[in-house]
Amino acid sequence: MATAESTELTVWKKLPVGVEFPEQDLRPERYRTKARGFEGPIDTVPTITGVILAVRAARWLPFVELDATGKEIERDPVPTQCQLVEPGTGAWRSAPLDPLSDIDLRSCAECPMNKWGTATNGGKGKACREKRLLLVLRDGEDLPVVVIAPPTSILAVQQFETRAAARRKRLGQIHVKLSTVYQKQGQMEWGVLAIEELGILDDDAQADLVQRLLHGPLHEFYTEWTRPPVQQDATY
């Protein structure tokens, strides 16, 4: 079938308006911060431009069990030992392999698994896997994507949030470009998220965005993303 670069759908307007798929099937694509760009499910892009609609903190502690030889027992999906359920509070499972096990609410600030140097690989990181999940609406698109910022990129996100708050701006008012700064140590390569402010959206663009956030599919994404309590997904 022949394809064209043009996005004009004039001929399609002849068809009656209908629903081709259930709205609940829509899921934001996830882009992970890598050494040389953002890795998505079907592509890797060096930069992303658009607006950050919301930022969600994510903490997840996988359950690690060793066999008699000291080798980690692999399970799919990986059982959850603890996960964030609201800001600063995690739900710790007494028996991660039992879905009906008791849950103990713990303060993330006081949890020993949230301390540097507790990483299971013996490194300097934390056993608790902390990230920031950015809900990003890319230029020219109707639905958002999720950009996953690893621990090394959390500072960049916090600095962006602080600058916006200092000027009394909502995150979605600021047009940004996301990129990665290449890092290497020995054989390890990774990327650190960089957030460049391109300017403030003009009044018309802001009004259009607010309208879309109030109605339609984008509204559903935004509402679900910002509704407490925090919903965690270990696959992030």
N, C-alpha and C positions, 0 to 999 in steps of 0.2 A: 504494500500500500504506500503510495506516495505521501511524503510529509513536506511541510513547509515551515520556515522559521516564523512566519507571521502568526501573531496571536489573535488576529481578527477572526471572529466566529460568526460572520454575517449569515452564512448559509444555515447555521444551527439555529438562528433565531426564527426560522420558519417552523421549527418543531414546537409542539405544545409544551408549556412549562410543566415539568414533572419531577419526581424524586427518583434518582437513579440508584441511590444507595442510602442505607440508614445512617443518620448523622452520628449515632453512637459508635459506628465502626471507625470513625476518624481518630487517629492517634498522632501526636506530634513526633516527627522524626528526631532521632537523637544524634548529636554530633559530639564526639569526644575530642578533647584537646590533645593533639599529638605534636611531635617535634616540628613538623613542617606544615601544619594546617589543622583542619577540623575533619575528622573521619566520620562519615555518615554511613547509613546502611547500604547505599549504592554509589556514593561518590566521596571524594576528599577534596575540600576546597581550601585555598590559602587564606581567604578572608570572608567575612560575613558582614554585610552592612544592613542596617535597619534600626529598630528600637528594641530595647530591653523592657518588656512589659512587667516582669516580676522576677524576683530572686527567691529561691527556696533553699534553706539549709538542709543538708542530708547527712545523716550519720547512720552507719550500719556496721555491726560487728558480726562476722560470719562465725559459725560454730566449727571449730577445728578439732578433729579427733585423730589420734595416731594409732596405728596398728602395733602388733607385738615387735615389729622390726624398727619402729620409730618413724615409719612413713605415713604421711597424711592420707587418711581415707577420703577418696573422692566421691562426692555425691552430687547428683543433678536433679533438682536445683540444690544449691548450697543451703543448708539449714541456717536459720537466723538465731544467733544468741541474744542479740539486742538490736533495737532500732528506735530511731527518734519518733516520738508520738506527738510531741509539742515542743516549742522552743526551749532548749535546755534540759529536756527530760527524755530519758530513754526507757523502753519497756524491756526488762531483762527476763528471759525465760529460764526457769530453773532446770528444765529438761527440753532442750531445743528440738529433739527428735519426736517429742510428744506434743501434738498441736493443742492438747488440752492441759498442758502443764501450767503451773502457777506463774504469774507475771508479777515482777517486783519493779516498781517505778524508781528509777535512779537519777540522781543529778549528774548531768554530763560533766560539770565542772569538778565534781568530786570523784568520778569514776576512774579507777586506776588504768583501765583500758584506753582512756582518752589522754594518756600522758605520753610525751615523746620518749622514744626508746623502747616501746612495748611491741613494736611490729613483730609479727610472727616469723619474718624472714631474717631477724637478727639485726635489721637496719636501725636507723635513727628515727624512723617514723612511728606512727601510732598504730596500735592494734585496731582501734576503731577507725573505720574508713570515712573520713569527713570530706565532703565536697560541697560545692554550690551548684545548683541547677538553675540556669538562666532560661526563662521563657522569652524567646526572641522572635519578633515579627520581621522577616526579611523584606527588603525593598521589593515592591512589585508582587508580593504574595498575599494570599488571603488567610492562610493558616500559619500558626507559629511553629517553630522548631525548638528543641531543647538543646542548649549548649552546656556540656558538662565540664565544670571547672574543677580540676583535681586540687589536692592540698597546696601544691606549689603556686596555684593561681588564686587562692582565696584572698590574699592581700590586695590584688588588683581589683577584685570585685568590691571589697570593703572600701577601698579608696574611691571608687566610682560612686558608690552609694553615699559616702560621706560628702563628696563634692556636690552631689545633687541635693542632699538635705540642707547643706549650708546655703544654697541659693533658693531653697524652698521650691524645688522643681520635682515633679513626679518623674520617675525613670522613663516613662513612655514619651515624655516631651523632648527627650534628647536623642538626636540622630547620631548613631555611633558606627564605628568600624571595628570589628573584632579581628584580631590576628594573633599569631603566636611568635614568641621569641625563642629561637633555637638554643637549647642547652645540651651540653655533653660533659660527662664525667666518666673517664675510662671507656668502657663499651656501652654505657648507658646513655640513651638519647631521650630527651623529652622536650616539651614545649611549655612555656609559661604564657598564660593568657595576657594579651594587651588590649585595653579598651581605649580607643581614640574617639574623642568627642568631635563630631563634624559640625555641630551647631544645634540650635533649638528649632524645632519644627515651626513652620509659620502657622498663623491662626487657622487657615483653612485645613491644613493637614492635621492639626490637633483636633479640630471639630470633627473631621471625618473619622479619625481614629477612635475618639470617644464614642461616636455613634456606633461604630462597629463593635466596640467593647460592650455596649449595652444590648445589642441585638445580634442574632445569628450565631453561626458556628464559633466565631472568635469569642463571643460572649461566654459560650459554654466552656471553652478552654480556660479562659481567664478566671471565671468564677470558680471552677474546680481547682485551679492551681493556687488560688489565694484563699480558699476556704479552710479554716481550721477545723479539726486538728490536722497537722501535717500528715499527708499520706506518703508513705515510703515505698520504694520499689527497689529491692536489692539488686536488680539487674542494671541499675544506673551505675 
